[in-house]
Amino acid sequence: MVPKGHPCEAARSTRVVQRRTFLGDVGDAVFQLDKNVGAVIDAETVTRAQVLVDPYVHARKTTCAIALLPYPDAVTDAVTPRAARRSHVWQRVTGDVDDPWAWLQNRDDPETIAYLESENAFADSWFGTGTPSIDDVFGEIKSRVVETDMSVPVRHGDWWYVSQTHEGLAYPIHCRGRSATTATEAVLLDENLEAGDNEYFSVGIFEIDRSYSFAAWSRDLDGSEQYEMLIRNLSDGVDLDDRLTGTSYAGAAFSSDTAYLFYVLNDEAMRPYRVMRHRIGTPQSADIEVFSESDERFYVGVGLTRSGNFIIIETASRTSSECLVIDAANPLEQPRLLRSRTADLEYSVDDWGDRFVILTNLDAIDFRIMTAPHDNPGDWSELEAHEAGRRITDVDAFEGFLAITEWKDAQPRIRLLHRDGRRSVVPVIDEPHDVDLDSNPEWSTTMLRFAYQSMLTPPTVAELDVTNGDVNVLKRVETPNINLADYVSFREWAVADDGTRIPLDVMVRRDTPADGTAPGVLYAYGSYELSIPPRFSVSRFSMLDRGWLWAIAHPRGGGELGRRWYLEGRLLDKRNTFTDTIACARHLEDRALAGRRRVAVYGGSAGGLLVGACLNLSPESFGAAVAAVPFVDVVSTMSDPSLPLTVTEWEEWGDPRVEPWASYMLSYSPYDNVAQRDYPPLYVTAGLNDPRVGYHEPAKWVAKLRALDSPPTIFFRCEMGAGHGGPSGRYEHWRDEAHNLVFMLRMLTPPR
């Protein structure tokens, strides 16, 4: 349900391992850097919110960079796939229901694989003909990227770390050296070599010990998110004999003396639940359990504080959490509990050298910051008071200050709180933007590195001198073949049926006419309190240069306007997410920013649920739809506790085995509400090894839509060797995104 790649995936969706301290800024020094190597390709990744400027400039001209000529229709001679019906009855509190495509959940059934392959062949046949082609759009994306690139070196201890990419290589290479100028000398991990001939490769953990001599790293070779963890000697690049299987990406931490490694195991439902202590040089069978979480609503994470003093274990559900600490210098001691879990009480902890610093919602819906003595961690005192509408999302502790990440007025920002009580906001660009901390592994520092971007500003890494406020820009990602002055972004406010104003961000070429004829993309997510940032994307320009607009809706269920915004779009208020999105589509038409039924709705994972629900509620509002790995079989999935994520997700969606959740969830479940409607054309994707949204959910949805008397145009592709995030490797990822764009371009041809 949570998309791969953003901070709330799986365990991170419960805020476990979301905090940078849990990722361990030692490993972060290497792996957070590659996000600023090469231009951002994703159409939108779901993390933080979007804002805008200049709402009217785009209407001043009436020409366009690419002639608005109809594209030739793509055709295919392939036979439309049809999945066989097999009777299967689900017993539900709302009444028994027949599900003739339930059998597709059995991936061991040869007919399941045959059906998925037939769908792939059908889609490939259509994508293989017509204009624009996949190669056309892929080539456009590629032309806007500097393929050979390097991140800004970052210092940790006596080493400087850097990530680099090379033209023709799919994965980054991570290196270090004794100076910034020699940071590429020693290769720590070449992901291209490690990937080998595998169709899929992903690194989960890369954690460097405090002596900078060893690194624990993990790999997933099929997208299932079951990782094998290894320990690499950084002096010679050779992995030790230690092999830890069945591990999660929910963190890792070395003890101070590097004798022990703490890591997390998954249970059968892919829930990170068990922290283990491994003595280096011994078999995994000798590892000792340090903590185990029996409550299936809770996910577990582990990590080392930036100070290096404590190993933190956090266990959290979607509504409550608790933390335990271990002295990193005494790894054999029993974990100490800070405060026992309480219903609806959330907190996380970091070390501020002489005390703990705690981020909590205790009597603070948008969170406040507390401190506690090391020797009495349950005795909390307020440090930063709650302010309604200012949602504090993270606190990073450095020796002399705290860096506070927060959302206020649908805009992220970073504030500094110094030891002496001084407060300041990290200065960024004036235009609405995204901002976040970059790699900051050093505990004792007066320099804070941060990254910012906007829809019009490529990803930029800067450094702030916290002693005097001076900012130095270190790197801005190059974007060849783009003249950014040709584009404009701005904010609109749609009005929902209940009068709520919904933020809506739009980007267009300045010469795109606002006369009610333009096609557009409406991207939305609206779940898990995640906010969509105003991020830069080079793939988006393939649409903009063809006269399209790109809009991002911020429906309730996200976190753009604080915790209440989220609460008004979950559980028994979930339908607000969908009606808010429909209101945004209607607003684009009413403002003549897009033509009637010329908006393509686009979302992935829980955003794919949004797409499906919107199409059932208001199919006439959209001219096309892209649903990536969509969570569409809501009732059946959430009724099966044996499936990954189900139990933990009840606090987000409800438990459909009992009322009132049963009837309410049934009312919007996309699969259950398929009926003869004027659906727009759809493009749907899945991953056979996806542990978050089973491939069978989109497969069943497509099969049911195809069985209608008058089915919509549908193309469905299932990655047979990947998981929730689709194919790995940047070139395959770009090509995958090209499929999404080509589908929308072909289905909503610009007018003559």
C-alpha positions in Angstrom: 0.0 0.0 0.0 2.9 2.3 0.7 5.1 3.0 -2.4 8.6 1.7 -2.5 11.3 4.3 -2.1 9.8 6.9 0.2 10.3 7.3 3.9 7.2 5.6 5.0 7.5 2.3 3.1 6.6 -0.7 5.2 8.3 -0.4 8.6 8.8 3.3 7.8 5.1 3.8 7.4 4.9 3.5 11.2 7.7 6.1 11.5 10.1 3.3 12.4 13.3 3.9 10.5 11.8 7.1 9.0 14.0 9.2 11.2 17.4 9.8 9.9 19.0 8.8 13.1 17.7 5.3 12.6 19.1 5.2 9.1 22.3 5.9 10.8 24.1 8.9 9.4 27.2 6.9 8.9 25.6 4.8 6.2 23.6 7.9 5.2 26.9 9.6 4.3 27.1 7.2 1.4 23.6 6.3 0.4 21.6 9.5 0.9 24.0 11.2 -1.5 23.0 9.5 -4.7 19.6 11.2 -4.6 21.4 14.3 -5.9 23.4 12.5 -8.6 21.6 13.0 -11.9 18.3 14.7 -12.4 15.2 13.4 -10.7 13.1 11.2 -13.0 10.1 10.1 -11.0 6.9 11.8 -12.0 6.2 12.2 -8.3 7.4 10.4 -5.3 5.2 10.5 -2.3 6.7 12.4 0.5 6.0 16.0 1.2 3.8 18.8 0.0 3.7 21.2 -2.9 3.3 24.9 -3.2 3.4 27.5 -6.0 3.8 30.9 -7.6 2.3 33.2 -10.2 -1.1 31.8 -11.0 -1.7 33.7 -14.2 1.6 34.0 -16.2 0.9 30.8 -18.1 -2.1 32.3 -19.9 -0.3 35.2 -21.5 0.8 33.4 -24.7 -1.0 31.1 -27.1 1.8 29.1 -28.8 3.5 25.9 -27.8 6.9 24.4 -28.2 5.7 21.2 -30.0 3.0 21.4 -32.6 -0.4 20.2 -31.2 -1.1 17.6 -33.8 -3.0 14.4 -33.2 -0.9 11.3 -32.6 -1.6 8.4 -34.9 -3.7 5.8 -33.1 -1.6 2.9 -31.8 -3.1 -0.5 -32.8 -2.5 -4.1 -31.9 -3.5 -7.3 -33.5 -3.1 -9.2 -30.2 -6.1 -10.9 -28.7 -7.5 -9.2 -25.7 -6.7 -11.3 -22.6 -9.6 -12.9 -20.7 -9.2 -14.5 -17.2 -11.3 -17.5 -16.6 -14.0 -17.5 -14.0 -13.9 -19.9 -11.1 -16.5 -19.7 -8.4 -15.2 -18.5 -5.0 -17.4 -17.2 -2.2 -16.1 -14.7 0.4 -18.1 -14.8 3.6 -18.4 -11.2 4.8 -20.5 -9.5 7.5 -22.1 -7.5 4.7 -23.2 -10.6 3.0 -21.5 -13.4 1.0 -20.0 -12.4 -2.3 -18.8 -14.4 -5.3 -15.3 -13.6 -6.5 -14.7 -15.5 -9.7 -11.1 -14.2 -10.1 -9.9 -15.0 -6.5 -7.9 -17.8 -8.0 -5.4 -15.3 -9.4 -4.0 -15.0 -5.9 -2.3 -18.4 -6.4 0.9 -17.7 -8.2 1.7 -21.4 -8.2 -1.2 -22.0 -10.6 0.3 -22.2 -14.1 -2.8 -20.4 -15.4 -2.1 -17.4 -13.2 1.3 -17.0 -14.8 -0.1 -17.6 -18.2 -2.7 -14.9 -17.7 -0.2 -12.4 -16.5 2.1 -13.2 -19.5 -0.8 -12.8 -21.9 -1.6 -9.4 -20.4 2.1 -8.4 -20.8 2.1 -9.5 -24.4 -1.1 -7.6 -25.2 0.3 -4.4 -23.6 3.7 -4.8 -25.2 2.0 -5.2 -28.6 0.2 -1.9 -28.2 3.1 0.0 -26.7 5.3 -1.3 -29.5 3.3 0.6 -32.2 2.1 4.2 -32.6 3.4 7.6 -31.7 5.1 8.7 -29.6 7.0 5.5 -29.0 8.5 4.3 -25.8 11.9 4.9 -27.3 10.9 8.5 -28.2 10.0 9.4 -24.6 12.8 7.4 -23.1 15.2 9.2 -25.3 13.8 12.6 -24.2 14.1 11.7 -20.5 17.7 10.5 -21.0 18.6 13.6 -22.9 17.8 15.7 -19.9 20.2 13.8 -17.6 23.9 14.1 -17.1 24.5 10.4 -17.0 28.1 10.6 -15.6 27.8 12.5 -12.4 29.0 12.7 -8.9 27.6 13.8 -5.6 29.1 16.4 -3.3 31.7 14.6 -1.1 30.8 14.5 2.6 33.2 14.1 5.5 32.8 11.6 8.2 35.7 11.0 10.5 38.9 11.0 8.5 37.1 10.0 5.3 35.2 11.7 2.5 32.3 9.8 1.0 30.9 10.2 -2.5 28.5 8.4 -4.9 28.9 8.5 -8.6 27.1 7.3 -11.8 28.6 6.5 -15.1 27.0 6.6 -18.6 25.7 3.2 -19.5 25.8 1.8 -16.0 22.4 1.3 -14.3 23.4 1.6 -10.6 25.5 4.0 -8.5 29.1 3.4 -7.3 29.9 4.4 -3.7 33.4 5.4 -2.8 35.6 7.2 -0.2 39.0 8.9 0.1 41.1 10.8 2.6 40.1 14.2 1.1 37.3 15.7 -0.9 39.4 15.7 -4.0 40.3 12.0 -3.7 36.9 10.8 -2.5 36.6 8.4 -5.5 39.8 6.6 -4.8 38.5 3.6 -2.9 35.3 1.8 -4.1 33.2 0.7 -1.1 30.3 -0.8 -3.1 29.8 -0.9 -6.9 26.2 -1.8 -7.2 26.7 -2.7 -10.9 29.1 -5.4 -10.0 27.0 -6.7 -7.1 23.9 -6.7 -9.4 25.7 -8.9 -11.9 23.2 -10.6 -14.3 20.3 -10.4 -11.9 17.2 -8.8 -13.4 16.6 -7.0 -10.1 18.9 -5.6 -7.5 18.4 -3.3 -4.5 20.5 -2.3 -1.5 18.6 -2.2 1.7 21.1 -1.3 4.4 24.6 0.2 4.3 25.8 0.9 7.8 29.5 1.8 8.5 30.9 1.1 11.9 32.4 3.8 14.2 36.0 2.8 13.3 35.2 3.2 9.6 36.6 -0.2 8.9 33.5 -2.3 8.3 30.1 -1.9 6.6 27.0 -4.0 7.1 25.1 -4.0 3.8 22.1 -6.0 2.5 20.8 -6.9 -0.9 17.4 -7.9 -2.4 17.7 -9.8 -5.7 14.0 -10.2 -6.7 12.0 -7.3 -5.3 10.5 -9.4 -2.5 12.2 -7.2 0.2 13.8 -10.2 1.8 17.4 -9.1 2.3 20.6 -11.0 2.8 23.0 -9.0 5.0 26.7 -9.1 4.6 29.6 -7.5 6.4 32.3 -5.9 4.2 35.9 -5.2 5.2 36.4 -1.7 3.8 40.1 -2.0 3.7 40.1 -4.6 1.0 36.5 -4.6 -0.2 36.0 -8.3 0.7 32.9 -9.5 2.5 33.4 -11.6 5.6 32.0 -15.1 5.9 29.0 -13.8 7.9 25.7 -14.2 6.1 22.5 -13.0 7.7 19.3 -14.1 5.8 15.7 -13.0 6.1 16.6 -9.6 7.3 14.6 -6.4 6.9 15.7 -3.0 5.8 14.4 -1.6 9.1 17.9 -0.5 10.3 21.2 -1.9 11.6 23.7 -0.7 14.2 27.2 -1.7 15.3 28.3 -1.6 18.9 31.0 0.9 19.7 33.7 -1.8 19.5 32.4 -3.3 16.3 32.2 -6.7 18.0 28.4 -6.9 17.5 25.8 -5.9 14.9 22.2 -5.4 15.7 19.7 -6.0 12.9 16.0 -6.8 12.3 14.2 -9.9 11.0 10.9 -10.1 9.2 8.1 -12.4 10.2 6.1 -14.5 7.7 3.9 -11.5 7.0 7.0 -9.4 6.1 6.7 -7.4 9.3 10.0 -6.3 10.8 9.4 -7.7 14.3 12.6 -9.0 15.9 15.9 -7.4 16.8 18.9 -9.7 16.9 22.4 -9.3 18.1 25.1 -10.9 15.9 28.7 -11.4 17.1 31.0 -10.7 14.1 32.6 -13.9 12.9 30.0 -16.3 14.3 27.1 -18.1 12.4 23.7 -16.6 12.3 22.3 -19.5 14.3 24.2 -18.3 17.3 22.6 -14.8 17.2 20.8 -13.6 20.3 17.3 -12.1 20.4 17.3 -8.7 21.9 13.7 -7.7 21.4 10.6 -9.2 19.8 7.3 -7.6 19.1 4.3 -9.9 19.4 1.6 -7.3 18.6 1.1 -7.6 14.8 0.1 -3.9 14.5 3.7 -2.9 15.4 6.8 -2.7 13.2 10.3 -2.6 14.7 13.3 -0.6 13.7 16.9 -0.3 15.1 19.6 2.3 14.6 22.5 4.2 16.1 22.2 7.8 17.2 24.4 10.3 15.5 26.2 10.8 18.7 27.2 7.2 18.6 26.2 6.7 22.2 23.0 4.7 22.0 21.4 2.0 19.9 17.7 2.8 19.6 15.0 0.2 19.2 11.6 1.7 18.2 8.4 -0.3 17.9 5.4 1.5 16.5 2.0 1.0 15.1 0.2 3.7 13.1 -1.2 5.3 16.3 1.3 4.5 19.1 4.9 3.7 19.7 7.6 3.0 22.3 11.4 3.2 22.4 14.1 1.3 24.1 17.8 2.2 24.3 21.0 0.3 24.6 24.4 1.8 25.5 26.4 1.3 22.4 29.5 0.7 24.5 27.7 -2.0 26.5 26.0 -4.0 23.8 25.2 -7.0 26.1 23.0 -5.0 28.4 19.2 -5.3 28.4 17.4 -2.6 26.5 15.9 0.2 28.7 12.4 1.3 28.1 11.8 5.1 27.9 8.0 5.1 28.3 5.5 2.2 28.0 3.2 2.3 25.0 -0.1 4.0 25.5 -3.0 4.1 23.0 -2.6 7.1 20.7 0.7 8.2 22.2 3.5 8.5 19.6 7.1 9.3 20.4 10.6 8.9 19.0 13.9 9.6 20.7 17.4 10.8 19.9 20.5 11.5 22.0 21.6 15.1 22.5 24.8 14.3 24.4 23.7 15.1 27.9 20.1 14.1 27.6 17.5 12.5 25.4 15.4 14.6 23.0 11.9 13.3 22.4 9.4 14.1 19.6 5.9 13.4 20.7 2.2 14.0 20.3 1.6 13.9 24.0 -1.1 16.6 24.5 0.0 18.0 21.1 -1.8 16.9 17.9 1.0 18.5 15.7 3.7 17.3 18.1 6.1 19.0 20.4 9.7 18.4 21.6 10.6 17.2 25.1 13.8 16.2 26.9 14.6 13.6 29.5 17.7 12.7 31.6 19.7 9.7 30.5 19.3 8.1 33.9 15.5 8.8 34.1 14.3 8.6 30.5 10.6 8.5 31.5 10.8 12.0 33.1 9.9 14.3 30.2 10.2 18.1 30.2 9.0 20.4 27.5 11.7 22.0 25.2 9.6 23.2 22.2 5.9 23.8 22.7 3.1 22.6 20.5 1.8 25.0 17.9 -1.4 24.1 16.1 -0.9 23.8 12.4 2.8 23.5 12.7 3.4 19.8 12.2 6.9 18.8 13.5 7.9 15.7 11.6 11.5 15.1 12.7 14.2 16.2 15.0 17.9 15.6 14.3 20.3 16.1 17.2 23.8 17.6 16.8 26.2 18.5 19.6 25.4 22.2 19.5 21.9 22.4 18.1 18.8 20.6 17.0 17.5 20.6 13.4 13.7 20.5 13.4 11.9 19.5 10.2 8.3 20.6 10.1 5.3 21.5 7.9 3.6 24.9 8.2 1.0 26.3 5.7 1.6 23.4 3.3 5.3 24.2 3.1 8.2 22.2 4.7 11.0 24.0 6.5 14.0 23.4 8.7 14.3 25.3 12.0 17.4 25.3 14.2 17.2 25.3 18.0 20.6 26.1 19.6 21.8 25.1 23.0 21.5 28.7 24.2 17.8 28.9 23.1 18.3 30.8 19.9 16.0 29.8 17.1 16.3 30.3 13.3 14.9 29.1 10.1 17.2 27.6 7.4 17.0 30.0 4.5 16.0 28.6 1.2 14.7 29.9 -2.1 11.7 32.3 -2.1 9.5 30.2 -4.4 7.6 27.3 -2.8 9.9 24.4 -2.5 10.9 21.2 -0.9 13.6 21.1 1.7 15.2 18.4 3.8 18.4 17.6 5.5 21.1 16.0 3.3 23.9 13.9 4.6 25.1 15.1 8.0 27.0 12.2 9.7 29.1 14.3 12.0 27.9 14.9 15.5 30.3 17.7 16.3 29.8 20.2 13.5 28.9 23.8 12.9 28.0 23.1 9.3 24.6 21.8 8.3 24.0 20.3 4.9 20.6 20.5 3.4 18.9 19.9 0.0 16.1 21.8 -1.7 14.3 21.9 -5.0 11.0 23.0 -6.5 9.0 22.3 -9.6 11.2 24.8 -11.3 14.5 24.4 -9.4 16.6 21.3 -9.9 17.8 19.4 -6.8 20.3 21.6 -5.0 22.7 20.8 -2.1 23.7 23.6 0.2 25.6 24.0 3.4 24.7 26.4 6.3 27.2 27.7 8.8 25.1 27.6 11.9 27.4 30.1 13.7 26.7 33.0 11.3 23.9 31.9 9.0 26.0 31.9 5.8 24.8 29.6 3.1 27.0 28.1 0.4 25.5 26.2 -2.6 27.6 23.1 -3.2 25.8 21.6 -6.2 22.8 22.0 -8.4 21.9 19.0 -10.6 22.5 19.9 -14.2 19.5 19.5 -16.6 20.6 19.7 -20.2 18.0 20.5 -22.9 15.7 22.3 -20.6 15.2 26.1 -20.5 13.5 26.5 -17.2 12.5 30.1 -18.0 9.9 28.6 -20.4 7.8 27.2 -17.5 5.8 28.4 -14.6 4.2 26.8 -11.6 1.4 28.1 -9.4 -1.0 27.2 -6.7 -4.8 26.9 -7.1 -7.4 26.0 -4.4 -10.2 23.7 -5.3 -13.3 23.6 -3.2 -14.6 20.2 -2.0 -18.2 19.3 -1.7 -18.2 20.2 2.0 -16.5 23.6 1.4 -13.0 22.5 2.3 -10.3 24.2 0.3 -7.9 21.7 -1.3 -4.4 22.8 -2.4 -3.6 22.1 -6.0 -0.3 22.8 -7.6 0.1 23.2 -11.4 3.1 23.4 -13.7 2.8 24.4 -17.4 4.8 26.0 -20.2 4.3 29.7 -20.2 2.9 29.5 -23.8 0.3 26.8 -23.0 -3.1 28.4 -23.6 -5.5 28.5 -20.6 -8.6 28.2 -22.9 -10.1 24.9 -21.7 -8.4 22.8 -24.3 -5.1 21.6 -22.7 -4.8 18.0 -21.5 -3.3 17.5 -18.1 -2.0 15.0 -15.5 -3.5 15.1 -12.0 -1.3 13.2 -9.6 -2.6 12.4 -6.1 -1.8 10.2 -3.2 -3.6 11.2 0.0 -2.8 8.5 2.6 -0.6 7.8 5.6 -0.1 11.5 6.4 2.3 11.7 3.5 2.7 15.0 1.8 3.8 15.5 -1.8 6.8 17.9 -2.2 7.3 20.4 -4.9 10.0 18.3 -6.4 11.7 18.6 -9.7 11.3 15.9 -12.4 12.9 15.8 -15.8 10.3 13.3 -17.1 7.5 15.8 -16.6 8.9 18.0 -19.4 7.9 15.4 -22.1 4.3 16.2 -21.2 4.7 20.0 -20.7 6.4 20.4 -24.1 3.5 18.8 -25.8 1.0 21.3 -24.4 0.1 19.4 -21.2 -0.2 20.7 -17.7 1.0 18.8 -14.7 -1.0 19.2 -11.5 -0.6 17.7 -8.0 -3.6 17.5 -5.8 -3.2 17.4 -2.0 -6.4 15.7 -0.8 -7.1 15.0 2.9 -5.4 11.9 4.1 -2.0 13.5 3.4 -0.1 15.6 5.8 0.3 18.9 4.0 -1.9 20.9 6.4 -1.1 19.2 9.7 -2.3 16.1 11.5 -6.0 17.1 11.3 -5.7 17.1 7.5 -4.6 13.5 7.7 -7.3 12.5 10.2 -10.0 13.8 8.0 -8.9 11.4 5.2 -8.6 8.1 6.9 -10.8 5.4 8.5 -14.4 6.5 8.3 -13.5 9.7 6.6 -11.5 8.1 3.8 -14.0 9.1 1.1 -12.8 12.7 1.5 -9.6 11.7 -0.2 -11.4 10.7 -3.3 -14.0 13.5 -3.4 -11.2 16.0 -2.8 -9.3 14.7 -5.9 -12.5 14.8 -8.0 -13.0 18.4 -6.9 -9.4 19.2 -8.1 -10.2 17.7 -11.5 -13.4 19.7 -11.7 -11.5 22.9 -10.7 -9.0 22.5 -13.5 -11.9 22.4 -16.0 -13.7 25.3 -14.3 -10.6 27.5 -14.5 -10.1 26.5 -18.2 -6.7 25.1 -17.2 -7.6 21.8 -18.7 -10.3 20.6 -21.2 -13.4 18.7 -20.2 -12.5 15.0 -19.8 -8.9 15.8 -20.8 -7.4 15.1 -17.3 -5.5 11.9 -16.7 -5.6 10.8 -13.0 -2.3 9.2 -11.9 -1.5 7.5 -8.6 0.4 4.5 -7.2 -0.1 2.1 -4.4 -2.5 3.8 -2.0 -2.7 6.4 -4.7 -3.8 3.6 -7.1 -6.7 3.0 -4.7 -7.5 6.7 -5.0 -7.5 6.3 -8.8 -9.8 3.3 -8.7 -12.2 4.9 -6.3 -12.4 8.2 -8.3 -13.2 6.3 -11.4 -16.1 4.6 -9.7 -17.4 7.8 -8.1 -17.0 10.1 -11.1 -15.7 8.4 -14.3 -16.8 11.4 -16.4 -14.2 13.6 -14.6 -11.3 11.9 -16.3 -10.1 11.1 -19.8 -7.5 8.5 -18.8 -6.1 6.9 -15.7 -2.7 5.4 -14.7 -2.9 3.1 -11.6 0.6 1.9 -10.6 0.6 -1.2 -8.3 -2.8 -0.1 -7.1 -4.3 -1.2 -3.7 -7.8 -2.0 -5.2 -9.1 -5.1 -3.6 -9.5 -3.4 -0.2 -12.0 -5.5 1.5 -10.6 -9.0 0.6 -7.0 -8.0 1.4 -7.8 -6.3 4.7 -9.9 -9.2 5.8 -7.0 -11.6 5.5 -4.6 -11.2 8.5 -2.1 -13.7 6.9 -1.3 -11.3 4.1 1.6 -8.9 4.5 0.8 -5.5 6.1 -2.9 -6.4 6.8 -2.9 -6.2 10.6 -0.8 -3.1 10.7 -3.0 -1.4 8.2 -6.3 -1.8 10.2 -5.4 1.5 12.0 -5.2 3.3 8.7 -8.2 1.8 6.9 -10.3 -0.1 9.4 -11.0 -3.8 9.9 -13.6 -4.9 7.3 -14.4 -8.1 9.3 -16.5 -6.0 11.6 -18.8 -3.0 11.4 -18.8 -0.1 10.9 -15.6 -0.7 8.8 -17.1 -3.5 6.7 -19.9 -1.4 5.1 -17.8 1.8 4.8 -14.8 0.1 3.2 -17.0 -1.8 0.9 -18.6 1.5 -0.3 -15.3 2.7 -1.9 -13.3 -0.5 -2.6 -12.5 -0.2 -6.3 -12.7 -3.9 -7.1 -16.0 -4.4 -5.3 -17.6 -1.5 -7.0 -16.8 -2.2 -10.6 -19.9 -1.8 -12.6 -21.0 -0.8 -16.1 -19.8 2.8 -16.3 -18.3 5.1 -18.8 -14.7 4.4 -17.6 -11.8 6.2 -19.3 -8.9 4.2 -20.7 -6.7 2.7 -18.0 -3.0 1.7 -17.7 -2.4 -0.6 -14.7 0.9 -2.1 -13.4 1.9 -4.7 -10.9 4.9 -6.6 -9.6 4.9 -10.4 -9.2 7.1 -10.2 -6.1 5.4 -7.3 -4.5 5.0 -7.8 -0.7 3.0 -4.6 -0.2 0.2 -4.8 -2.8 -0.1 -8.3 -4.1 0.1 -8.6 -7.9 -3.3 -10.3 -7.7 -5.1 -7.1 -6.7 -4.5 -5.2 -10.0 -4.8 -8.5 -11.9 -8.3 -9.2 -10.5 -9.4 -5.6 -11.0 -8.3 -5.7 -14.7 -10.0 -9.1 -15.2 -13.3 -7.8 -13.7 -13.2 -4.6 -15.8 -12.5 -6.7 -18.9 -15.6 -8.8 -18.2 -18.0 -5.9 -18.4 -20.4 -5.9 -21.3 -18.8 -2.7 -22.6 -15.3 -2.8 -21.1 -13.0 0.2 -21.1 -9.7 0.2 -22.9 -7.2 -1.4 -20.6 -3.5 -2.2 -20.7 -1.9 -4.1 -17.9 1.8 -4.9 -17.3 3.1 -7.1 -14.5 6.8 -7.0 -13.8 7.6 -10.7 -13.5 10.9 -10.2 -11.7 10.3 -7.2 -9.5 8.3 -5.9 -6.6 6.5 -2.8 -5.4 8.9 -0.3 -6.9 9.0 -1.8 -10.3 12.2 -2.6 -12.2 15.5 -1.7 -10.7 18.3 0.1 -12.4 17.9 3.7 -13.6 17.5 3.0 -17.3 14.8 0.4 -16.8 13.1 2.8 -14.3 13.2 5.6 -16.9 11.7 3.2 -19.5 9.1 2.2 -17.1 8.1 5.8 -16.5 8.1 6.3 -20.3 5.3 3.7 -20.5 3.1 5.8 -18.1 3.7 9.0 -20.1 3.2 7.4 -23.6 -0.1 5.9 -22.5 -1.4 9.3 -21.3 -0.1 11.1 -24.4 -1.8 8.6 -26.8 -5.1 8.6 -24.9 -5.5 12.3 -24.6 -4.2 13.6 -27.9 -3.8 17.4 -28.0 -6.3 19.1 -30.3 -5.3 20.5 -33.7 
